[in-house]
Amino acid sequence: MMFRHKGTNMRWTFAAFMGHFILAFASLEETTQSGASGWTGKLLVVPMDGSHWTGVKAVAEEMGRRGHQVLVVIPEVSVRLGPGKHFTTRTFPVPYGQEELDELQARNAEASKRLPLLERIPTRISNMKKFVKLQTTTAESLLFNQELVDYLRKQNFDAVLTSPAVPTGAILAYNLSLPAVYMLRGLPCRLDSTATACPDPPSYVPRFFTKSTDRMSFGERVVNVLVSCLEPVLCKLSYWTVENMASRFLQRDVSLADILRTGAIWLMSGALWLMRYDFTLEFPKPLMPNMVLIGGINCEVRNPLTKEVEEFVEGSGDHGIVVFTLGSLIASIPKEKAEVFFKAFSMIPQRVLWRYTGEIPENVPKNVKLMKWLPQNDLLGHPKARAFITHGGTHGIYEGICNGVPMVMLPLFGDQSDNVHRVASRGVGVILDIHEITAESLVDALNTVITNSSYKEKMKKLSAIHNDRPMQPLDLAVYWTEFVMRHKGADHLRPAAHDLNWFQYHSLDVIGFLLCAVLIVTLAMLKCCALCWRKCCRKAQKRKAE
Amino acid sequence: MMFRHKGTNMRWTFAAFMGHFILAFASLEETTQSGASGWTGKLLVVPMDGSHWTGVKAVAEEMGRRGHQVLVVIPEVSVRLGPGKHFTTRTFPVPYGQEELDELQARNAEASKRLPLLERIPTRISNMKKFVKLQTTTAESLLFNQELVDYLRKQNFDAVLTSPAVPTGAILAYNLSLPAVYMLRGLPCRLDSTATACPDPPSYVPRFFTKSTDRMSFGERVVNVLVSCLEPVLCKLSYWTVENMASRFLQRDVSLADILRTGAIWLMSGALWLMRYDFTLEFPKPLMPNMVLIGGINCEVRNPLTKEVEEFVEGSGDHGIVVFTLGSLIASIPKEKAEVFFKAFSMIPQRVLWRYTGEIPENVPKNVKLMKWLPQNDLLGHPKARAFITHGGTHGIYEGICNGVPMVMLPLFGDQSDNVHRVASRGVGVILDIHEITAESLVDALNTVITNSSYKEKMKKLSAIHNDRPMQPLDLAVYWTEFVMRHKGADHLRPAAHDLNWFQYHSLDVIGFLLCAVLIVTLAMLKCCALCWRKCCRKAQKRKAE
């Protein structure tokens, strides 16, 4: 089988490790072991396509820059995955072509169309099935590529960095007995909570897709409890194909939660979880010691704007600009929907920069610049940014918060509806329904977030809190990835909860035992009392009889 | 009323703020607000006497050094509290003298004596009562000192830093409506978990004084569940006097948990909790977003040894030294007990440095140096340190771990017995019973930890993990204290769990409602079935009758 080496053709860089750890070790031996200087390792990266790539790529690049040997394994065909400056890529063949991916993107764009319920549900299920099938095919193409897996095994990596939302990397880490570092926002049906043994009481931790905040009415709490009761079933359904594939690959029956929590068959090392959120967006909830919060990791990478874009932005005067994207999976929207946006933009004084790859109509307003790719974060960081129209993906929302730009949000699918409700609950953004949207409602929403000072002020405070952290999220992610590589896992952060079944975890056996004990003692005491009573009665009867 | 100003006589230092935050703020405005440079505030510190002072003092000093105005309020008489280089102290009069404190220390030393059970229990209770009375008297002397409280109110502090184990500072913060920063290892009866709404399942989070690890047998789990059921009662009993005093001072009925979780009457800001542990000592368990781990905060402060001590240490040759202290509250031990130690030390080749203020016998072995005060951390950091004999206080244990020195542990009271069991479970120390100790058993224990390489190796690994952190604990503590000052609290980290009662928190109302709903639906369905059945039966009977 042929492998094409993208990027620097397996050029492992052995440059000196220049990381800036703040370590104070006593002896030289410890220093070397713990990587304060000079220590480098080997990292395997198994990324997921789409927006997940943004954060993983940033860490892979930084790890490479610091002198580690970083190998990124990606399919030959993908939407966003690709080579980097500081890491090596290795591709594997997949039995589909670019056209399938383009079709998937086109299908995603359909989400903005309003369909009748009877049509929408089968369409969504069919889309979901196609998506899962594509992911599973990709995973199989890697895992059952014996030559590639053997090659990876021989490399003796120190750890695997991966997105567990599609758990190819996690399954591979488990098989190669390597400690895993996961980067994620969260997993469907709270699989992340199950795999980390992290408590999340349904009384104040809202479940995905419920659109609730952490302050729920009684009715909302009922829904939340019901959803959390259904989650194990949903999990089984969602990951049925993947668990099947994992069992075939590993040649043993395994649950995905076991794979995720363990990190490796023999290690029992406990993986490290880099969570792409913080509590400016998320509602405060319990955490586990092996969770590291890196919300806003994508906000640091900044580049100057091109001259052309800079001129367009500067030309907006005091009115400033509006930035508009619908995420990496949707590049174009249906023509009739696009017309609504064009109409709205012709009615506002701001200039608009729009990531748009669809058919360009003749009557594009002069204040609108259409671009095939948008330097989103750099534009939001520009002092002239006034509002951000977004679909509500986590990356975009954190870029909005980090740069302090109020948002108009048009959620499409996945966790986006929850994200936008969290943002709206902070008073820093307005939600619009993409199916109901009109030019007037969009103009209204834009005017609200731009001219109502409450949005800007609240966003300023939120942004200040988000940015006020002792260490940048990228440095933190890199630090803990290196930690796992140095110490072959993070065993000391693995809770003993993993060794208990759910019955023991909730102390149900102990409670049962104690209830039985109380019951037996009570019964024994009642029996004693009854005996005493009978004896007394008999004596009294005898006395009477005498 | 007279106040004596210890230290620099109310000299507020306005030196430029030279903190080294790794912040990358977008605009100058945000930078100023968030204190990246130049920003200074006013911090009130209400410390607790004894070993708690170590960590609080380190933060107060560092805050002062960074240009903040730090005022430490302490009683006129104390065991360890005193002035510092970078903060101002203000003393308040107390109705007891140095002799009462000396008596308390002498009583603590008695803990090393073996007493019969019938004598031990009343002695312990009497000691505890004296301790609580002293603490309450000190708290009352501050809180009911109207002049002092008025003065503090006028200062417009940004936050209060305090040890909540004696909640004087917390009550004062609540009264002054200031956000609070707490520094603690843990509170009796898990009051810290209650006040932070932090889940700690009794199935794998061992309770204090049970001596269990996180991997418990069924019997140990039964004990753990029973202890956690008793905790609310224990809490009520332990803090009854203090809650009473707080209610009198605040002129309203308050629970201590409410005071601790709120931080201030009107703010509802949620306090920040600096926890003096990490997971090299503690067993992994859930955390809350407003908990910051600063275990080992006292390990950073290092000074060179005096010439005399250095010569003594260097003279130990390859055998090295043993460091021996029983903590700040016990300076001397009974003569007959001391003789056991002297005898043991005469039998080992190492040199011993012993913090000892008791009567010095004639036959002190040549390899023993008695010192009234011991630079414990500097000695443990010396390459010649071979073993550490300790009572198992948290500070000492972290100094042992940080410097990688195996331990022989003699727990006396408080959380020490739990601490030493945690250390022993890591295979880096040996526990001895101070009541049963003989010269032979001590020599055996010392030889084990010094010559059995397993102890040294495991300690080396544990030390490497403990020291491998992205930021030093002192910097982290200072950072988050400043965060609370900058943002007037840490509202975004306050879980909504605080707004629920325990019934709602555990979703018992929802579960009850759902059970009722299921019951009603089932009954209704049964009723329907019964009706249908009856109708069918009647029809059949009619047919038969026809």
Interface residues (C-beta under 8 A of the other chain):
Chain A: F21 I22 L23 A24 F25 A26 S27 E30 Q33 S34 C198 P199 P201 P202 S203 Y204 D214 R215 F218 R221 V222 V225 L226 F279 T280 F283 P284 K285 P286 L287 M288 P289 N290 E300 G381 P383 C402 N403 G404 K460 S463 A464 I465 N467 D468 R469 P470 M471 Q472 D475 L476 Y479 W480 F483 R486 H487 H492 L493 R494 P495 A496 A497 D499 L500 Q504 Y505 H506 S507 D509 V510 I511 F513 L514
Chain B: F21 I22 L23 A24 F25 A26 S27 E30 Q33 S34 G35 C198 P199 P201 P202 S203 Y204 D214 R215 F218 R221 V222 V225 L226 F279 T280 F283 P284 K285 P286 L287 M288 P289 N290 E300 G381 P383 N403 G404 K460 S463 A464 I465 N467 D468 R469 P470 M471 Q472 D475 L476 Y479 W480 F483 R486 H487 H492 L493 R494 P495 A496 A497 D499 L500 Q504 Y505 H506 S507 D509 V510 I511 F513 L514
